Each structure stands twice: as structure tokens, then as C-alpha cells.
Amino acid sequence: MSATTDVRLRLVFALLTGVTLLSWWLGTRDGSQPFSPSAAITVSVLLIAALKVRVIVWEFMELRHAPAALRRFADAFLVLLMALLLGLHAWGLYAAG
């Protein structure tokens, strides 16, 4: 592993740690209140999770060195997965009335 790669991976790890702390902070903002779902917080945490998945797959699983078709497929799969999760969340909010 080169020094440049080592520095990049350390920066990516620091970014992921910061984003994890941000999503934790968002998830516990109303910790003193009884459970009340917040669509904005849920969507924010899901989008942060999607960002983290993409960074992990591209940097630590080295997808950025893969063929272009595989990179596009992985990104499309992540977009579809997040759309499905956000759609299920919206459907749940609608069904709960």
C-alpha cells in the first residue's frame, strides 16, 4: 500500500466516522420525548446510510478500480434500494394516517 493510498483511506475512515456521528446525533435529537417518528430525520439517516455504503464499497471494496459496467450497476442498485426503502417509509406514514 502506498503512502498516498494510506492517507486517502485514513481520510475516508475519518469521514465515515464523522457521518456516523452525524446520523447518531440526528437519531437521538428528541431522546427526551416519547417515540414520535420524524420523516425528515428518517430520510436524512437513510440518505446518510446510502452515502456511507457508497463510500465503503468504492474505497474499501475497491469498486473504483472495477469495470465501468460494474460501477454503474452497483450505483444503480444502491439508488433502487434507497428508493425502495424511502417508498416503504412513505407508504408506512400514509398507512398510519
N, CA, C and O atoms as a GROMACS GRO file, in nm:
protein
  388
    1MET      N    1   0.085  -0.118   0.000
    1MET     CA    2   0.000   0.000   0.000
    1MET      C    3   0.089   0.123   0.000
    1MET      O    4   0.182   0.134   0.080
    2SER      N    5   0.060   0.214  -0.090
    2SER     CA    6   0.141   0.335  -0.099
    2SER      C    7   0.101   0.435   0.009
    2SER      O    8  -0.005   0.423   0.071
    3ALA      N    9   0.187   0.532   0.030
    3ALA     CA   10   0.159   0.635   0.132
    3ALA      C   11   0.036   0.716   0.093
    3ALA      O   12  -0.041   0.757   0.180
    4THR      N   13   0.019   0.741  -0.037
    4THR     CA   14  -0.099   0.818  -0.083
    4THR      C   15  -0.227   0.742  -0.053
    4THR      O   16  -0.326   0.800  -0.007
    5THR      N   17  -0.226   0.612  -0.081
    5THR     CA   18  -0.345   0.530  -0.053
    5THR      C   19  -0.374   0.526   0.095
    5THR      O   20  -0.489   0.534   0.137
    6ASP      N   21  -0.269   0.513   0.175
    6ASP     CA   22  -0.286   0.508   0.320
    6ASP      C   23  -0.349   0.637   0.372
    6ASP      O   24  -0.440   0.632   0.455
    7VAL      N   25  -0.302   0.751   0.323
    7VAL     CA   26  -0.358   0.880   0.365
    7VAL      C   27  -0.504   0.890   0.321
    7VAL      O   28  -0.589   0.934   0.398
    8ARG      N   29  -0.533   0.851   0.196
    8ARG     CA   30  -0.670   0.858   0.145
    8ARG      C   31  -0.764   0.771   0.229
    8ARG      O   32  -0.874   0.814   0.264
    9LEU      N   33  -0.721   0.650   0.262
    9LEU     CA   34  -0.807   0.562   0.341
    9LEU      C   35  -0.828   0.615   0.483
    9LEU      O   36  -0.935   0.599   0.540
   10ARG      N   37  -0.727   0.678   0.538
   10ARG     CA   38  -0.744   0.740   0.671
   10ARG      C   39  -0.845   0.855   0.664
   10ARG      O   40  -0.928   0.870   0.754
   11LEU      N   41  -0.838   0.935   0.558
   11LEU     CA   42  -0.934   1.043   0.542
   11LEU      C   43  -1.075   0.989   0.522
   11LEU      O   44  -1.171   1.043   0.577
   12VAL      N   45  -1.088   0.884   0.443
   12VAL     CA   46  -1.219   0.823   0.421
   12VAL      C   47  -1.274   0.767   0.552
   12VAL      O   48  -1.392   0.783   0.582
   13PHE      N   49  -1.188   0.702   0.630
   13PHE     CA   50  -1.230   0.649   0.759
   13PHE      C   51  -1.276   0.762   0.851
   13PHE      O   52  -1.377   0.748   0.920
   14ALA      N   53  -1.204   0.872   0.853
   14ALA     CA   54  -1.243   0.987   0.936
   14ALA      C   55  -1.377   1.044   0.888
   14ALA      O   56  -1.462   1.079   0.970
   15LEU      N   57  -1.396   1.053   0.757
   15LEU     CA   58  -1.524   1.099   0.702
   15LEU      C   59  -1.638   1.007   0.745
   15LEU      O   60  -1.743   1.054   0.788
   16LEU      N   61  -1.616   0.877   0.733
   16LEU     CA   62  -1.721   0.782   0.772
   16LEU      C   63  -1.752   0.791   0.921
   16LEU      O   64  -1.868   0.779   0.961
   17THR      N   65  -1.651   0.811   1.002
   17THR     CA   66  -1.673   0.826   1.146
   17THR      C   67  -1.756   0.952   1.174
   17THR      O   68  -1.849   0.948   1.255
   18GLY      N   69  -1.723   1.061   1.107
   18GLY     CA   70  -1.799   1.185   1.125
   18GLY      C   71  -1.944   1.172   1.079
   18GLY      O   72  -2.035   1.220   1.146
   19VAL      N   73  -1.964   1.106   0.967
   19VAL     CA   74  -2.100   1.087   0.915
   19VAL      C   75  -2.180   0.994   1.008
   19VAL      O   76  -2.300   1.014   1.027
   20THR      N   77  -2.113   0.893   1.064
   20THR     CA   78  -2.180   0.805   1.160
   20THR      C   79  -2.224   0.884   1.283
   20THR      O   80  -2.336   0.865   1.332
   21LEU      N   81  -2.138   0.970   1.333
   21LEU     CA   82  -2.174   1.053   1.448
   21LEU      C   83  -2.289   1.148   1.414
   21LEU      O   84  -2.376   1.172   1.497
   22LEU      N   85  -2.289   1.202   1.292
   22LEU     CA   86  -2.399   1.288   1.249
   22LEU      C   87  -2.531   1.212   1.246
   22LEU      O   88  -2.632   1.263   1.295
   23SER      N   89  -2.532   1.092   1.191
   23SER     CA   90  -2.658   1.016   1.186
   23SER      C   91  -2.700   0.974   1.327
   23SER      O   92  -2.820   0.970   1.356
   24TRP      N   93  -2.606   0.944   1.414
   24TRP     CA   94  -2.641   0.912   1.553
   24TRP      C   95  -2.702   1.034   1.620
   24TRP      O   96  -2.803   1.022   1.690
   25TRP      N   97  -2.643   1.151   1.599
   25TRP     CA   98  -2.696   1.273   1.658
   25TRP      C   99  -2.837   1.302   1.606
   25TRP      O  100  -2.925   1.339   1.684
   26LEU      N  101  -2.858   1.285   1.477
   26LEU     CA  102  -2.992   1.307   1.421
   26LEU      C  103  -3.093   1.210   1.480
   26LEU      O  104  -3.207   1.247   1.508
   27GLY      N  105  -3.052   1.085   1.499
   27GLY     CA  106  -3.143   0.984   1.551
   27GLY      C  107  -3.179   1.002   1.697
   27GLY      O  108  -3.281   0.950   1.743
   28THR      N  109  -3.097   1.075   1.772
   28THR     CA  110  -3.123   1.093   1.915
   28THR      C  111  -3.163   1.235   1.952
   28THR      O  112  -3.162   1.272   2.069
   29ARG      N  113  -3.198   1.315   1.853
   29ARG     CA  114  -3.230   1.456   1.881
   29ARG      C  115  -3.347   1.472   1.976
   29ARG      O  116  -3.342   1.559   2.063
   30ASP      N  117  -3.450   1.392   1.964
   30ASP     CA  118  -3.566   1.402   2.051
   30ASP      C  119  -3.567   1.289   2.152
   30ASP      O  120  -3.672   1.230   2.178
   31GLY      N  121  -3.453   1.258   2.209
   31GLY     CA  122  -3.441   1.147   2.301
   31GLY      C  123  -3.522   1.162   2.429
   31GLY      O  124  -3.558   1.061   2.490
   32SER      N  125  -3.552   1.284   2.470
   32SER     CA  126  -3.627   1.304   2.593
   32SER      C  127  -3.777   1.291   2.571
   32SER      O  128  -3.853   1.278   2.668
   33GLN      N  129  -3.820   1.295   2.446
   33GLN     CA  130  -3.962   1.286   2.414
   33GLN      C  131  -4.003   1.140   2.394
   33GLN      O  132  -3.918   1.056   2.364
   34PRO      N  133  -4.132   1.109   2.412
   34PRO     CA  134  -4.179   0.976   2.376
   34PRO      C  135  -4.157   0.953   2.228
   34PRO      O  136  -4.144   1.047   2.150
   35PHE      N  137  -4.153   0.828   2.189
   35PHE     CA  138  -4.125   0.795   2.049
   35PHE      C  139  -4.224   0.864   1.956
   35PHE      O  140  -4.345   0.845   1.967
   36SER      N  141  -4.170   0.943   1.867
   36SER     CA  142  -4.254   1.005   1.763
   36SER      C  143  -4.171   1.006   1.635
   36SER      O  144  -4.067   1.072   1.628
   37PRO      N  145  -4.216   0.932   1.535
   37PRO     CA  146  -4.136   0.925   1.412
   37PRO      C  147  -4.130   1.060   1.341
   37PRO      O  148  -4.227   1.135   1.338
   38SER      N  149  -4.016   1.088   1.286
   38SER     CA  150  -3.996   1.211   1.211
   38SER      C  151  -3.952   1.172   1.070
   38SER      O  152  -3.849   1.107   1.052
   39ALA      N  153  -4.029   1.212   0.973
   39ALA     CA  154  -3.996   1.179   0.834
   39ALA      C  155  -3.864   1.242   0.793
   39ALA      O  156  -3.784   1.179   0.724
   40ALA      N  157  -3.841   1.365   0.833
   40ALA     CA  158  -3.718   1.433   0.794
   40ALA      C  159  -3.595   1.363   0.850
   40ALA      O  160  -3.496   1.345   0.779
   41ILE      N  161  -3.600   1.323   0.976
   41ILE     CA  162  -3.487   1.255   1.037
   41ILE      C  163  -3.467   1.118   0.974
   41ILE      O  164  -3.353   1.078   0.947
   42THR      N  165  -3.576   1.045   0.949
   42THR     CA  166  -3.564   0.913   0.888
   42THR      C  167  -3.504   0.923   0.749
   42THR      O  168  -3.415   0.845   0.714
   43VAL      N  169  -3.551   1.016   0.670
   43VAL     CA  170  -3.497   1.033   0.534
   43VAL      C  171  -3.350   1.074   0.542
   43VAL      O  172  -3.268   1.024   0.464
   44SER      N  173  -3.316   1.164   0.633
   44SER     CA  174  -3.177   1.206   0.648
   44SER      C  175  -3.086   1.090   0.684
   44SER      O  176  -2.979   1.074   0.625
   45VAL      N  177  -3.128   1.009   0.780
   45VAL     CA  178  -3.046   0.895   0.821
   45VAL      C  179  -3.032   0.793   0.708
   45VAL      O  180  -2.924   0.737   0.689
   46LEU      N  181  -3.140   0.769   0.631
   46LEU     CA  182  -3.131   0.677   0.518
   46LEU      C  183  -3.037   0.729   0.410
   46LEU      O  184  -2.961   0.652   0.352
   47LEU      N  185  -3.042   0.858   0.382
   47LEU     CA  186  -2.952   0.915   0.282
   47LEU      C  187  -2.806   0.913   0.328
   47LEU      O  188  -2.715   0.890   0.249
   48ILE      N  189  -2.785   0.936   0.457
   48ILE     CA  190  -2.650   0.926   0.512
   48ILE      C  191  -2.601   0.782   0.501
   48ILE      O  192  -2.485   0.758   0.469
   49ALA      N  193  -2.689   0.686   0.528
   49ALA     CA  194  -2.652   0.545   0.516
   49ALA      C  195  -2.615   0.510   0.372
   49ALA      O  196  -2.522   0.434   0.347
   50ALA      N  197  -2.689   0.566   0.277
   50ALA     CA  198  -2.657   0.541   0.136
   50ALA      C  199  -2.520   0.598   0.101
   50ALA      O  200  -2.443   0.534   0.030
   51LEU      N  201  -2.490   0.716   0.150
   51LEU     CA  202  -2.358   0.776   0.128
   51LEU      C  203  -2.249   0.687   0.187
   51LEU      O  204  -2.146   0.663   0.123
   52LYS      N  205  -2.272   0.637   0.308
   52LYS     CA  206  -2.172   0.552   0.372
   52LYS      C  207  -2.153   0.422   0.295
   52LYS      O  208  -2.039   0.376   0.279
   53VAL      N  209  -2.260   0.362   0.247
   53VAL     CA  210  -2.249   0.239   0.170
   53VAL      C  211  -2.167   0.264   0.044
   53VAL      O  212  -2.079   0.185   0.009
   54ARG      N  213  -2.197   0.372  -0.024
   54ARG     CA  214  -2.124   0.400  -0.149
   54ARG      C  215  -1.976   0.422  -0.122
   54ARG      O  216  -1.892   0.371  -0.195
   55VAL      N  217  -1.942   0.498  -0.018
   55VAL     CA  218  -1.802   0.523   0.013
   55VAL      C  219  -1.732   0.393   0.051
   55VAL      O  220  -1.620   0.368   0.007
   56ILE      N  221  -1.795   0.311   0.132
   56ILE     CA  222  -1.734   0.184   0.173
   56ILE      C  223  -1.712   0.093   0.053
   56ILE      O  224  -1.605   0.034   0.039
   57VAL      N  225  -1.812   0.081  -0.031
   57VAL     CA  226  -1.800  -0.007  -0.148
   57VAL      C  227  -1.693   0.046  -0.244
   57VAL      O  228  -1.614  -0.033  -0.295
   58TRP      N  229  -1.690   0.175  -0.268
   58TRP     CA  230  -1.594   0.229  -0.363
   58TRP      C  231  -1.452   0.230  -0.309
   58TRP      O  232  -1.358   0.201  -0.382
   59GLU      N  233  -1.435   0.263  -0.181
   59GLU     CA  234  -1.299   0.278  -0.127
   59GLU      C  235  -1.244   0.149  -0.068
   59GLU      O  236  -1.132   0.110  -0.100
   60PHE      N  237  -1.321   0.082   0.018
   60PHE     CA  238  -1.267  -0.033   0.089
   60PHE      C  239  -1.287  -0.164   0.014
   60PHE      O  240  -1.214  -0.260   0.037
   61MET      N  241  -1.386  -0.169  -0.075
   61MET     CA  242  -1.404  -0.288  -0.159
   61MET      C  243  -1.349  -0.264  -0.298
   61MET      O  244  -1.362  -0.348  -0.387
   62GLU      N  245  -1.287  -0.148  -0.317
   62GLU     CA  246  -1.215  -0.109  -0.438
   62GLU      C  247  -1.297  -0.120  -0.566
   62GLU      O  248  -1.248  -0.164  -0.669
   63LEU      N  249  -1.422  -0.080  -0.557
   63LEU     CA  250  -1.507  -0.079  -0.675
   63LEU      C  251  -1.461   0.028  -0.775
   63LEU      O  252  -1.491   0.018  -0.894
   64ARG      N  253  -1.390   0.129  -0.728
   64ARG     CA  254  -1.347   0.234  -0.819
   64ARG      C  255  -1.246   0.185  -0.922
   64ARG      O  256  -1.220   0.254  -1.020
   65HIS      N  257  -1.188   0.066  -0.899
   65HIS     CA  258  -1.097   0.006  -0.996
   65HIS      C  259  -1.167  -0.098  -1.083
   65HIS      O  260  -1.104  -0.159  -1.170
   66ALA      N  261  -1.296  -0.119  -1.060
   66ALA     CA  262  -1.372  -0.221  -1.133
   66ALA      C  263  -1.412  -0.167  -1.271
   66ALA      O  264  -1.402  -0.047  -1.296
   67PRO      N  265  -1.456  -0.255  -1.359
   67PRO     CA  266  -1.507  -0.209  -1.489
   67PRO      C  267  -1.624  -0.113  -1.472
   67PRO      O  268  -1.698  -0.120  -1.374
   68ALA      N  269  -1.639  -0.026  -1.569
   68ALA     CA  270  -1.742   0.079  -1.562
   68ALA      C  271  -1.882   0.021  -1.547
   68ALA      O  272  -1.965   0.077  -1.475
   69ALA      N  273  -1.910  -0.090  -1.615
   69ALA     CA  274  -2.043  -0.150  -1.607
   69ALA      C  275  -2.074  -0.195  -1.464
   69ALA      O  276  -2.187  -0.179  -1.417
   70LEU      N  277  -1.977  -0.251  -1.396
   70LEU     CA  278  -1.998  -0.296  -1.258
   70LEU      C  279  -2.018  -0.176  -1.165
   70LEU      O  280  -2.101  -0.182  -1.074
   71ARG      N  281  -1.944  -0.070  -1.187
   71ARG     CA  282  -1.962   0.051  -1.104
   71ARG      C  283  -2.101   0.109  -1.124
   71ARG      O  284  -2.167   0.146  -1.027
   72ARG      N  285  -2.146   0.117  -1.249
   72ARG     CA  286  -2.281   0.168  -1.276
   72ARG      C  287  -2.388   0.078  -1.215
   72ARG      O  288  -2.486   0.128  -1.159
   73PHE      N  289  -2.369  -0.053  -1.226
   73PHE     CA  290  -2.466  -0.146  -1.168
   73PHE      C  291  -2.473  -0.129  -1.016
   73PHE      O  292  -2.583  -0.126  -0.960
   74ALA      N  293  -2.359  -0.117  -0.949
   74ALA     CA  294  -2.358  -0.100  -0.804
   74ALA      C  295  -2.427   0.030  -0.763
   74ALA      O  296  -2.504   0.031  -0.667
   75ASP      N  297  -2.401   0.138  -0.836
   75ASP     CA  298  -2.467   0.265  -0.805
   75ASP      C  299  -2.618   0.258  -0.831
   75ASP      O  300  -2.698   0.308  -0.752
   76ALA      N  301  -2.655   0.194  -0.942
   76ALA     CA  302  -2.798   0.180  -0.973
   76ALA      C  303  -2.867   0.094  -0.868
   76ALA      O  304  -2.980   0.124  -0.828
   77PHE      N  305  -2.802  -0.012  -0.823
   77PHE     CA  306  -2.859  -0.098  -0.720
   77PHE      C  307  -2.880  -0.019  -0.591
   77PHE      O  308  -2.983  -0.031  -0.525
   78LEU      N  309  -2.781   0.062  -0.554
   78LEU     CA  310  -2.794   0.143  -0.433
   78LEU      C  311  -2.907   0.244  -0.445
   78LEU      O  312  -2.982   0.264  -0.350
   79VAL      N  313  -2.921   0.307  -0.561
   79VAL     CA  314  -3.030   0.402  -0.582
   79VAL      C  315  -3.165   0.331  -0.573
   79VAL      O  316  -3.258   0.382  -0.510
   80LEU      N  317  -3.176   0.215  -0.636
   80LEU     CA  318  -3.302   0.139  -0.629
   80LEU      C  319  -3.333   0.096  -0.486
   80LEU      O  320  -3.448   0.103  -0.443
   81LEU      N  321  -3.233   0.051  -0.414
   81LEU     CA  322  -3.253   0.010  -0.275
   81LEU      C  323  -3.300   0.126  -0.189
   81LEU      O  324  -3.393   0.111  -0.109
   82MET      N  325  -3.237   0.241  -0.205
   82MET     CA  326  -3.278   0.358  -0.126
   82MET      C  327  -3.418   0.405  -0.167
   82MET      O  328  -3.497   0.446  -0.081
   83ALA      N  329  -3.449   0.400  -0.295
   83ALA     CA  330  -3.584   0.436  -0.340
   83ALA      C  331  -3.687   0.342  -0.279
   83ALA      O  332  -3.795   0.386  -0.237
   84LEU      N  333  -3.655   0.214  -0.275
   84LEU     CA  334  -3.746   0.116  -0.214
   84LEU      C  335  -3.765   0.145  -0.065
   84LEU      O  336  -3.877   0.144  -0.015
   85LEU      N  337  -3.656   0.169   0.006
   85LEU     CA  338  -3.667   0.197   0.149
   85LEU      C  339  -3.744   0.327   0.177
   85LEU      O  340  -3.827   0.332   0.267
   86LEU      N  341  -3.715   0.430   0.099
   86LEU     CA  342  -3.788   0.556   0.118
   86LEU      C  343  -3.934   0.541   0.079
   86LEU      O  344  -4.022   0.600   0.143
   87GLY      N  345  -3.962   0.462  -0.025
   87GLY     CA  346  -4.100   0.436  -0.063
   87GLY      C  347  -4.176   0.359   0.043
   87GLY      O  348  -4.292   0.390   0.073
   88LEU      N  349  -4.112   0.259   0.102
   88LEU     CA  350  -4.175   0.184   0.211
   88LEU      C  351  -4.200   0.273   0.331
   88LEU      O  352  -4.303   0.262   0.398
   89HIS      N  353  -4.105   0.362   0.359
   89HIS     CA  354  -4.124   0.455   0.470
   89HIS      C  355  -4.243   0.547   0.443
   89HIS      O  356  -4.326   0.569   0.532
   90ALA      N  357  -4.251   0.601   0.323
   90ALA     CA  358  -4.363   0.689   0.288
   90ALA      C  359  -4.495   0.614   0.292
   90ALA      O  360  -4.595   0.667   0.340
   91TRP      N  361  -4.496   0.492   0.244
   91TRP     CA  362  -4.617   0.410   0.247
   91TRP      C  363  -4.660   0.384   0.393
   91TRP      O  364  -4.778   0.389   0.424
   92GLY      N  365  -4.564   0.358   0.479
   92GLY     CA  366  -4.594   0.336   0.621
   92GLY      C  367  -4.653   0.461   0.685
   92GLY      O  368  -4.746   0.451   0.765
   93LEU      N  369  -4.599   0.577   0.652
   93LEU     CA  370  -4.653   0.702   0.706
   93LEU      C  371  -4.796   0.725   0.654
   93LEU      O  372  -4.883   0.768   0.729
   94TYR      N  373  -4.818   0.695   0.526
   94TYR     CA  374  -4.950   0.711   0.467
   94TYR      C  375  -5.050   0.615   0.530
   94TYR      O  376  -5.163   0.653   0.561
   95ALA      N  377  -5.008   0.489   0.550
   95ALA     CA  378  -5.097   0.388   0.608
   95ALA      C  379  -5.129   0.418   0.754
   95ALA      O  380  -5.238   0.387   0.802
   96ALA      N  381  -5.034   0.479   0.825
   96ALA     CA  382  -5.056   0.512   0.967
   96ALA      C  383  -5.152   0.629   0.981
   96ALA      O  384  -5.209   0.652   1.088
   97GLY      N  385  -5.170   0.703   0.872
   97GLY     CA  386  -5.270   0.808   0.867
   97GLY      C  387  -5.232   0.936   0.924
   97GLY      O  388  -5.312   1.030   0.923
   0.00000   0.00000   0.00000
